Every structure is written in C-alpha cells, then in structure tokens.
C-alpha cells in the first residue's frame, strides 16, 4: 500500500492512470496490492489478475467494482484471471483496436 501511496502523490502518475483502460492487478490480485484510491483516477474497462486457484482469503479483492466491463461471449466481464481463463493475450491491431484472447 505504501508503494501505491507514493505513486499517487505524483501528479503525472495520477494523470496517466486516467488513460488506463486495462488494469493489471498488482501482487496477483491479493489484498496487499489492492489500493482502492487508485480507482479515484483509473476507470478501466477491464482488470486482469494473474493468479492460481484461490488458496487464501487475501485473494478475494473487489476489483470488479472498479471496472466498466467488456462484452464477452454471452455476457459482460469485469475481471479476467489466469485462474479461470488461462493465458490472456492482448494485442493491438492497426488503427488502435485491441483484441483480447484467452486460452479457455
């Protein structure tokens, strides 16, 4: 949390957070890397968490409430995880259109 607090003190960093549309959660999405104050500046469409199966209560963080969501298959997703979705690949096509693919 101290790391996020230090970064949020930097005006340029806060400005750049406003440009983020895919947020990759720190510390595998665990509670110790979660800082809700980040989302005062960052309003991503999607949050990505790289993790394994849930083994600890500290893995249950409320990232989904901070994402706008994207259309995904038959519904809307706010968070993608390697736990549920396998490898996640984001590529940018010419013209700036991004494509997100998962292994599952």
C-alpha positions as a printed Julia matrix, in Angstrom:
104×3 Matrix{Float64}:
   0.0     0.0     0.0
   2.91    2.37    0.72
   4.06    1.94   -2.88
   0.68    2.98   -4.26
   0.5     5.93   -1.85
   3.88    7.15   -3.04
   2.89    6.86   -6.68
  -0.45    8.59   -6.11
   1.4    11.57   -4.67
   2.83   12.13   -8.16
   0.52   14.27  -10.3
   1.92   12.91  -13.57
   1.27    9.34  -12.4
  -2.33   10.21  -11.47
  -2.83   11.76  -14.91
  -1.51    8.64  -16.64
  -3.84    6.44  -14.56
  -6.7     8.27  -16.24
  -5.54    6.84  -19.59
  -5.57    3.2   -18.45
  -8.28    1.0   -19.94
  -6.88   -2.42  -18.93
  -5.58   -2.58  -15.37
  -3.28   -5.44  -14.37
  -3.7    -6.02  -10.64
  -0.54   -5.95   -8.56
   0.62   -8.81   -6.34
  -1.55  -11.38   -8.13
  -4.7    -9.5    -7.13
  -4.1   -10.05   -3.45
  -5.26   -7.7    -0.73
  -1.73   -6.41   -0.02
  -1.52   -5.0    -3.57
  -5.05   -3.59   -3.67
  -5.43    0.16   -3.21
  -8.96    1.49   -3.8
  -7.63    5.07   -4.02
  -6.07    4.17   -7.41
  -9.58    3.99   -8.83
 -10.28    7.62   -7.99
  -8.13    8.27  -11.1
  -8.24    4.99  -13.02
 -11.51    3.81  -14.59
 -10.55    0.71  -16.57
 -12.79   -1.3   -18.83
 -11.2    -4.5   -17.54
  -9.0    -5.77  -14.72
  -6.62   -8.68  -15.28
  -5.36  -10.82  -12.43
  -2.57  -13.35  -12.88
  -3.06  -15.97  -10.19
  -3.62  -19.61   -9.34
  -6.54  -21.28   -7.64
  -7.89  -19.49   -4.57
  -5.88  -20.61   -1.58
  -6.08  -17.55    0.67
  -8.75  -15.1     1.78
  -6.42  -12.32    0.63
  -7.17  -13.32   -2.98
 -10.77  -12.12   -2.69
 -10.46   -8.46   -3.63
 -13.23   -6.27   -5.07
 -11.57   -5.31   -8.38
 -14.74   -5.95  -10.41
 -16.49   -2.96   -8.83
 -13.88   -0.66  -10.39
 -14.17   -1.91  -13.99
 -16.67   -0.78  -16.62
 -16.75   -4.24  -18.17
 -16.46   -5.56  -21.71
 -18.77   -7.71  -23.8
 -17.53  -11.28  -23.51
 -19.29  -14.19  -25.14
 -22.86  -14.26  -23.88
 -22.36  -11.65  -21.18
 -20.21   -8.96  -19.67
 -16.9    -9.47  -17.86
 -15.18   -7.08  -15.47
 -12.22   -9.22  -14.46
 -10.24  -11.86  -16.35
  -7.96  -14.19  -14.41
  -5.39  -16.71  -15.49
  -7.01  -18.96  -12.88
 -10.27  -19.17  -14.84
  -9.3   -18.02  -18.32
  -5.82  -19.46  -18.85
  -3.24  -17.42  -20.73
  -4.52  -13.93  -21.57
  -3.17  -12.2   -24.68
  -3.82   -8.57  -25.56
  -2.79   -7.34  -28.99
  -3.33   -4.03  -30.68
  -4.36   -4.02  -34.3
  -3.58   -1.25  -36.73
  -5.8     1.69  -36.05
  -5.63    1.17  -32.29
  -8.28   -1.56  -31.94
  -7.31   -4.01  -29.19
  -8.08   -7.71  -29.19
  -8.15   -9.81  -26.02
  -7.88  -13.59  -26.27
  -7.83  -16.24  -23.59
  -6.71  -19.85  -23.69
 -10.03  -21.12  -22.33
